[in-house]
Amino acid sequence: MSKVWMITGAGRGLGRAFVAEAVKNGDKVIATVRKLNRNDDLMKNENILPVIMDVTKPDEIKNAVKAGVDKFSRIDILINNAGFGMTGAFEEASDEELRFLMETNYFGVANVIREVLPVMRGQKDGMILNISSQAGVMAFLGSTAYCSAKFAVVGLSEALNSELEPFGIQVAAVLP
């Protein structure tokens, strides 16, 4: 039986690669992007539901999850991939930059999980893969803010795996 994936940040990079691999294997994908390229042949695939969604906007997340469940009836695998990097001297990062980094890279992950969890709990099954980074387990010079956000994602993933295991839901951080 095919699986239904929800992949954030599906427009490029790792997210796009995850989408392509899932449909190549016969699965269905709710592919969330901040901007949809109407000329993108991959996103025209009948097994892909492209949805405009910014992980920092709870209403967009709610609408994306609803649209995906309405179309495919379930979500088996969530890949939280949306995020961005930040380098530079920590003291030079503005409060606004730090908050936006955490809002996207950590709270965005948390927001999507909270919206998808009721679906997975109802199914008594699911897998959540949070794309973190090697920076989530070791510090890198010039990347203090980014490392902090990715460490938070790793901690969230480990704690949620313990919390959700009794419900048949697995959670892991992926550290490319």
N, C-alpha and C positions, 0 to 999 in steps of 0.2 A: 504494500500500500504506500502511495506517495506521501511525503511529509509536506507540511506547510511551514515555511520559514517566514519570519519577519526580520528584515535586515535594515538597520539604520545606516545612514551615510552610504546609500547604495549607488550613488551616481558616479563614483570614481574610486580608484585605488583598490584597497582590500575589499570594500563593500561591493563594488561592481564585480570583482573576481568571485566573491561568495555567491552572488546572484547567478552569474554565468554557470558556475559549477553545479549549483542546486538544480537549475532547470535542465542542464545537460544530463543529470541523473534522473530526470522525470519528476522532480518535485515542483511544488508551487511556491511562489514568493510574493510576499507583500514587501515591495521595495520602496523604502522611504527616502525621499530626496528633498532638499530645500528648494531646488529649481529643477523643473523637468525639461529636458532637451527633447522636443517633439520629433527630432530627426534621428534619435537613438534607436536603431533597429532592435537592440536587446530589449529595451523597455516596451517594444511592440509585441513581444512574445505573448501568446494567449495564456501562458501559465504564470505570467507576472502581472501583478496589480501595482502599478507605480502610484505612489501617494505622496503629495506634498506634505512634508512634516518637518518641523524644526524641533529638536529635542528640548529646547528651552521654552516651548509653548505648550502647556498642558492641554489646551483645547484641541490643538492640532494632533497631539498624541492620542487623545480620546477618539477623535474622528478617524484617525488612521487605523486604530485597533478595531473600531466598529466596522469600518469599510472592509477590512481584511476578513473579519469573522463573518460578516454578511456574505461575502463572496465565496470564501473557502471553508466556512463552518468551524474552524479551529486554528490554533497556532501551536505547532509542535516544538519549534525551535526559534528562539529569539537570539539574534546576534546584535548586540549593542556595539556598533562600530563607529558611529559619528563622533567626531572629536577633532582637535587640532593641537599642534605643538606650539611651544613658546620657549624661547631661549633668551638669555641676557642676564645681566646682573640683577639679583633679586631686589636690591634697594631701588633700582631704577624702574621697576614695574609699578604702574599706578594701581591704586585700589580698584579702579574700574577694570583694568586689564586682568587683575587677579580674580576678581569676582566673575568676569565673563568666562575665564578659563575654567573655574570650578563649576560655574553654572552649566557649561556645555559638557565638560569631560567627566564630571562626577554627578551633579544633580540631573543632568540629561539622562544618564544611565539609570539613576534611581527613579526618575519620572516614568520612563518607559517600562521598567520592571513593574512598578506599582500598577500600571494600567493593564499589563499583560497577565499578571499573576492571577486575577480572578478567573480568567479563561483557562489557564493551566490547572488551577486548583479544581475547577469544574470537571476537567478531563481526567484528573488524577494522574497527570503525566505531562512532562515537558522538560526542555533543556534550555538553559540560559547561558550564553557565552558572551562574556564582557571583554571586549578587546581593550587590553591595557597596554603594557609595554615592558621591556626589560627595565625601564625607568620606574616601574611599579614595585621593583624589589631591590634595586640598587640605585644609588645616587650618581648623577652625572654632572660634572662641572658645567656651570652656566645654564642648568635646567632645573633649578630648585623648585620653581612654581609648577612646572610640568610634572616633575617627579612626585610632588606632593599630591597632585590630582590623581595620578596613576596609582600611587600607593593606596589612596582612598578606594579606588575601584577594586584593587586586589583584596583589601580588607572587607569591603562590602560583599564581594563574591564568596569569600571563605565563610563569612558569618551566615550569609543567606543559604549556602549549601547545607549547612547544619540545620538551619531552621526549616528548610523546605523538603529535606530528604524524606521525612515521614509522609509527605504528600505526593511522592513519586516525581518530584521535580529536582533536577540536577542543576547546579550552578557552578561555573568555573570562570576564572580569568584566563585569557589567552595572552601570552607575553611575546609578541613578535619582536 
